Amino acid sequence: MSLDNKLVYMANQIGKFFASQGQEQAVAGTADHIRKFWDPRMRAAILAHLKEGGAGLDPIVRTALEQLAGAKTEATEHKART
């Protein structure tokens, strides 16, 4: 199993855990968990996987990662302005 496949599996497991809380809470919980507990290299790898199409990602996880990617872009833009 490749690193991308392992990360997709792990992210999907997290998404499944939060799925019973409804779409909005599941997305927020998944994004929060990945942001807080994943090593920065793992986050970078899963975001790169998303950018390459995100094969295998469940919808909750895809949305959570899109939010994380957007937050990362906003933070980078903010640093550039200051």
C-alpha positions in Angstrom: 0.0 0.0 0.0 1.5 3.4 -1.0 1.7 6.3 1.3 -1.1 8.1 -0.5 -3.3 5.0 -0.1 -2.6 4.8 3.6 -3.3 8.5 4.2 -6.6 8.2 2.2 -7.6 5.2 4.2 -6.8 7.0 7.5 -8.6 10.2 6.4 -11.6 8.2 5.3 -11.7 6.3 8.7 -11.7 9.7 10.5 -14.5 10.9 8.2 -16.6 7.7 8.9 -16.1 8.3 12.7 -17.6 11.8 12.4 -20.3 10.9 9.8 -23.0 10.1 12.4 -22.9 13.8 13.5 -24.3 15.0 10.2 -22.6 16.5 7.1 -21.6 19.9 8.5 -20.3 18.6 11.8 -18.6 15.6 10.1 -16.7 17.9 7.8 -15.7 20.3 10.6 -14.6 17.4 12.9 -12.6 15.7 10.2 -10.8 18.9 9.2 -10.2 19.8 12.9 -8.8 16.3 13.6 -6.4 16.3 10.6 -5.3 19.9 11.4 -4.6 19.2 15.1 -3.3 15.6 15.1 -1.6 14.9 11.7 2.1 15.6 11.2 2.6 18.6 8.8 4.2 16.2 6.3 1.1 14.0 6.4 -1.2 17.0 5.9 1.0 18.2 3.0 0.9 14.8 1.4 -2.9 14.4 1.6 -3.4 18.0 0.3 -1.1 17.2 -2.6 -3.2 14.1 -3.2 -6.3 16.2 -3.2 -4.7 18.6 -5.7 -3.9 15.7 -8.0 -7.6 14.7 -8.0 -8.1 13.1 -4.6 -8.8 9.5 -5.8 -10.5 7.4 -3.2 -11.5 10.2 -0.8 -15.0 10.1 0.6 -17.1 13.2 0.1 -16.9 14.3 3.8 -13.1 14.0 3.7 -12.8 15.7 0.4 -14.8 18.7 1.7 -12.8 18.8 4.9 -9.5 18.8 3.0 -10.8 21.5 0.6 -11.5 23.6 3.7 -8.0 23.0 5.1 -6.4 23.8 1.7 -8.5 27.1 1.6 -7.4 28.0 5.2 -3.8 27.3 4.3 -4.1 29.6 1.2 -5.7 32.4 3.3 -3.0 32.2 6.0 -0.3 32.4 3.3 -1.9 35.4 1.7 -2.3 37.1 5.1 1.4 36.6 5.8 2.3 38.0 2.4 0.3 41.2 3.2 1.9 41.8 6.6 
